[in-house]
Amino acid sequence: MQMVKNKKLIRNNGCYWEFIRNLRNHPQIKSGFIRQKHISQNEHYRFMERYGFNYFICLIDEKPVGYVGVVNSDIRVATHPDFQGKGVAKYMISECMKRFPLVFAKIKLGNEASIKLFEKCGFKKKYYILEKDNGE
């Protein structure tokens, strides 16, 4: 695994909304999230208008490669598959924790990569949330 060194985290703005939506809808990314339905542009833009100020974009050589955000104290993170395993997500979570130190992470059971990532960032398993399966 080769770590990427020239990364920076910037505050989200409207020019990155489609990047976030496309990454969140990416088949390899979507499968790791609890809610897996396709996110439409209208739905996403309404969400970003409300919560976009709590999202940050990771840039490598000025190219967006991932995002981290906090909504209702729940941290959300995604890294483009081409940059996974290179320290990008750990960097984003660490930087986000400086701004939002009291966050938690809801992680889908079976998403071992995310569980390991958050544990490396100092998170501990505390709860299981049980929901009735509604087909998502």
Phi, psi and chi 1 to 4 in degrees:
 res  aa     phi    psi   chi1   chi2   chi3   chi4
   1 MET       -  124.1  166.9  173.1   55.5      -
   2 GLN  -103.5  120.9 -175.8  175.7   -3.8      -
   3 MET   -76.0  143.8  -59.5  -56.4 -131.9      -
   4 VAL   -92.3  130.2  177.3      -      -      -
   5 LYS  -100.7  -30.6  -65.3 -176.9 -178.7 -179.5
   6 ASN   -95.8   55.7   55.0  -20.4      -      -
   7 LYS  -108.1  153.6   53.4 -167.2  169.1  -72.6
   8 LYS  -146.4  154.8   66.8 -179.8  176.9 -179.3
   9 LEU  -112.0  126.5 -157.7   63.4      -      -
  10 ILE  -123.5  157.5   63.1  165.6      -      -
  11 ARG   -68.5  138.7 -172.7  166.0  -67.7  -84.2
  12 ASN   -62.2  146.2  176.7   36.4      -      -
  13 ASN  -144.8  175.4   63.9   53.5      -      -
  14 GLY   -54.2  -27.6      -      -      -      -
  15 CYS   -71.2  -12.8   74.4      -      -      -
  16 TYR  -104.7   -0.1  -65.1  108.3      -      -
  17 TRP   -60.5  -41.9  -71.0    6.4      -      -
  18 GLU   -69.5  -35.7  -89.4  -55.1  -67.4      -
  19 PHE   -58.6  -47.9  165.8   76.0      -      -
  20 ILE   -60.4  -47.5  -66.3  170.3      -      -
  21 ARG   -62.7  -45.5 -174.5  177.5   81.3   87.4
  22 ASN   -64.8  -39.5  -70.9  -27.6      -      -
  23 LEU   -67.2  -43.9 -173.8   55.4      -      -
  24 ARG   -63.2  -32.6  177.8   60.5  178.3   79.2
  25 ASN   -87.0   -6.9  -78.0  -29.9      -      -
  26 HIS   -60.2  131.0 -170.2  -70.6      -      -
  27 PRO   -53.9  -38.9  -21.6   29.4      -      -
  28 GLN   -70.9  -26.4  -72.2  175.1  -99.8      -
  29 ILE   -88.2  -46.7  -57.4  -60.9      -      -
  30 LYS   -55.5  -37.5 -173.8 -173.3  -30.8 -171.6
  31 SER   -63.5  -21.8   65.7      -      -      -
  32 GLY   -85.5  -12.8      -      -      -      -
  33 PHE   -89.4  153.2  -79.7   89.8      -      -
  34 ILE   -63.1  -51.3  -66.1  169.1      -      -
  35 ARG   -92.6  123.0  -58.1  -83.8 -175.7 -117.6
  36 GLN  -115.1    9.1  -63.5 -177.4   14.3      -
  37 LYS   -70.3  153.5   87.6  177.0 -166.6   72.9
  38 HIS   -65.0  137.2  179.7   80.1      -      -
  39 ILE  -102.3  118.9  -59.9  167.0      -      -
  40 SER   -75.3  162.6   72.1      -      -      -
  41 GLN   -62.4  -45.3 -173.6  178.2   52.2      -
  42 ASN   -61.5  -46.0  -74.3  -20.4      -      -
  43 GLU   -60.6  -44.8  178.0 -177.4   17.8      -
  44 HIS   -66.3  -43.1 -179.5   66.4      -      -
  45 TYR   -65.1  -36.8  -80.6   35.6      -      -
  46 ARG   -63.2  -41.5  -76.6 -167.5  -50.6  -89.3
  47 PHE   -63.4  -46.1 -179.3   86.1      -      -
  48 MET   -64.5  -36.8  -77.5  -71.3  116.9      -
  49 GLU   -60.5  -31.9  -73.7  169.2   -3.9      -
  50 ARG   -87.4  -40.4 -174.3  169.2 -179.5 -172.5
  51 TYR  -120.2   -3.2  -62.4  109.4      -      -
  52 GLY   -56.7  -28.2      -      -      -      -
  53 PHE   -68.4  -14.2   61.2   92.7      -      -
  54 ASN   -98.9   14.7  -78.3  -15.2      -      -
  55 TYR  -112.1  148.2  -85.1   71.8      -      -
  56 PHE  -132.1  148.8  -61.3   84.2      -      -
  57 ILE  -111.9  134.0  -52.6  -60.3      -      -
  58 CYS   -93.0  126.0 -176.0      -      -      -
  59 LEU  -111.5  139.7  -59.4  176.7      -      -
  60 ILE  -125.4  120.4  -64.4  176.3      -      -
  61 ASP    51.1   42.6  -63.6  -32.6      -      -
  62 GLU    67.6    9.2  -58.7  -55.0  -45.4      -
  63 LYS  -103.3  130.1  175.8 -174.9  174.7 -174.3
  64 PRO   -69.7  131.7   23.2  -29.1      -      -
  65 VAL  -127.0   -7.8  -61.4      -      -      -
  66 GLY  -174.0  171.2      -      -      -      -
  67 TYR  -142.3  156.8   69.9   80.0      -      -
  68 VAL  -139.3  140.8   62.5      -      -      -
  69 GLY  -149.9  164.1      -      -      -      -
  70 VAL  -131.3  125.2  175.8      -      -      -
  71 VAL  -130.6  121.4  176.9      -      -      -
  72 ASN    51.9   44.8  -60.8  -35.9      -      -
  73 SER    68.6    5.2  -62.5      -      -      -
  74 ASP   -97.8  120.4  178.0   17.6      -      -
  75 ILE   -84.5  138.2 -169.3  169.4      -      -
  76 ARG  -125.8  137.2  -65.8  110.0 -169.2  -90.8
  77 VAL  -144.9  143.9   63.0      -      -      -
  78 ALA  -151.1  139.5      -      -      -      -
  79 THR  -124.5  135.7  -55.4      -      -      -
  80 HIS   -55.3  139.0 -170.0  -80.6      -      -
  81 PRO   -52.0  -32.2  -28.7   35.7      -      -
  82 ASP   -66.1  -16.8  -67.3  -14.5      -      -
  83 PHE  -117.6    7.2  -68.3   87.6      -      -
  84 GLN   -71.8  148.3  -69.7  178.0   -4.7      -
  85 GLY    78.2   13.8      -      -      -      -
  86 LYS  -119.4   14.9  -61.9 -179.7 -180.0 -174.4
  87 GLY    88.1    2.8      -      -      -      -
  88 VAL   -67.1  -50.0  174.0      -      -      -
  89 ALA   -64.3  -41.8      -      -      -      -
  90 LYS   -61.2  -42.0 -173.5  174.6  179.5 -175.4
  91 TYR   -60.7  -47.0  164.6   75.7      -      -
  92 MET   -63.2  -43.0  -70.3 -170.2  -66.1      -
  93 ILE   -64.4  -44.8  -68.4  168.6      -      -
  94 SER   -60.2  -44.4  -63.2      -      -      -
  95 GLU   -66.5  -39.2  -70.3  -61.5  -51.6      -
  96 CYS   -64.5  -38.4 -173.8      -      -      -
  97 MET   -62.7  -26.5  -65.7  -64.8  -63.6      -
  98 LYS   -67.1  -33.4  -66.8  174.5 -174.4  175.6
  99 ARG   -88.9  -33.5  -64.7  166.9  171.4   94.4
 100 PHE  -130.7   76.5  -56.9   97.1      -      -
 101 PRO   -70.5  -13.8   22.4  -30.3      -      -
 102 LEU  -106.9   28.8  -58.6  176.5      -      -
 103 VAL   -82.3  163.3  -62.4      -      -      -
 104 PHE  -130.6  170.9   57.8   85.4      -      -
 105 ALA  -128.6  126.0      -      -      -      -
 106 LYS   -93.1  119.3  -67.4 -179.9 -168.3  173.3
 107 ILE  -123.3  134.1  -58.6  172.9      -      -
 108 LYS   -63.6  132.1  178.9  178.9  159.7 -174.5
 109 LEU   -55.9  136.9  -72.5  175.4      -      -
 110 GLY    93.1  -12.7      -      -      -      -
 111 ASN   -86.2   73.6 -173.1  -18.2      -      -
 112 GLU   -60.5  -35.9  -67.2  -63.3  -35.6      -
 113 ALA   -61.7  -44.9      -      -      -      -
 114 SER   -68.6  -39.3  -72.0      -      -      -
 115 ILE   -59.6  -47.7  -68.5  168.8      -      -
 116 LYS   -62.6  -42.1  -72.7  177.7 -174.3  176.0
 117 LEU   -58.6  -52.1  167.4   66.1      -      -
 118 PHE   -66.8  -34.3  -81.5   94.8      -      -
 119 GLU   -65.0  -38.7  -72.5  178.1  -22.0      -
 120 LYS   -62.4  -27.0  -75.6 -179.9 -172.8  175.7
 121 CYS   -90.7    9.1  -67.4      -      -      -
 122 GLY    96.8    3.7      -      -      -      -
 123 PHE   -80.1  149.3  -73.1   72.3      -      -
 124 LYS  -123.1  145.3  -55.7  -84.6 -173.5 -116.4
 125 LYS   -68.6  129.0  -66.1  176.2 -167.2  167.7
 126 LYS  -127.1  -36.9  -79.3 -165.4  162.1 -175.8
 127 TYR  -137.8  155.5  -54.5  100.0      -      -
 128 TYR  -116.1  136.4  -71.6  100.3      -      -
 129 ILE  -109.6  123.1  -62.1  172.7      -      -
 130 LEU  -104.0  128.9  -57.1  175.2      -      -
 131 GLU  -128.8  153.3  -65.9 -179.6  -30.4      -
 132 LYS   -72.2  132.5 -173.5  166.1  176.2   12.2
 133 ASP   -68.6  121.7 -173.3    0.6      -      -
 134 ASN  -108.9   18.4   63.7    3.2      -      -
 135 GLY    92.4   -1.9      -      -      -      -
 136 GLU   -84.1      -  -77.8 -172.5   39.5      -
